Amino acid sequence: LQMASGDFLILVSLSMKNEEHKKTLIKDYEKLKTEKFKDFLDNIGQKSFQKNVIYTYTQISENIKDRENFGLQELKLGNCKSENEITKEITEFLSSKNKKIFAIHIDLYQESEHLMLVKNLLQNAMDKNQQKKSQHFMIIIHLQRFNAGKTKVTTLFQDWQSNMFDDLNEESTIPLYEYLEDPSFAKL
C-alpha cells in the first residue's frame, strides 16, 4: 500500500465486490498516505543517512516548494549535458554545510535509460564520503499516467527505501473514505 498511488482507491472502489474488505483497504491506504512529501523531507532531514527512491506523478518541470527550508538541493537529469556535470553537483552537495538532501529528478518515460548511471554515480559518491552521515540521497522518478506500463524500471533499488507521493507539493488531502461512504459536494 505504501507504493500505491491515488489510482488505487478508484481500482478498489470499482473492482471489489466485498464491501467490508473494500472499506478496510481504503482506510488502511488513507492511514498510510497521511504523510505529505514535506513531512517526509522534514523527517528524513532529522535522521541519519538514508537513500530513497520517490515515485510521483508531479510534473518534472515543477520545483519542490520550500526546498531551502529542508536543505534540499535538486538536480533535474534532463538539464545535464554530461556525466561530469552530475558528478560536480554531487560533489558540491557533499562539500556543502547547509544542504541535507540531494534529489535528482528523472522522467521515467524519457530518461529511463540513464537510471542505472545515476544510481552508480550516487553510489560512488556515497562510498567515497561515508563520513557524512547527516546527508541523504534521493532519486525522484516522475511517472506519467498515460504512459503507465510502457516503460520498465530495470534497476534494482534493493537497499533504497521506496515511497510514492502523487503530488510532491500537496498541502492537504481529502479523506476519500468518508466521501465514498457518503458522497456530498457540501463536504468538499
Beta strands, then each sheet from edge to edge (+ up, - down):
strand 1: 51-56
strand 2: 72-76
strand 3: 101-107
strand 4: 136-142
strand 5: 161-165
sheet 1: 2+ 3+ 4+ 1+ 5+
end
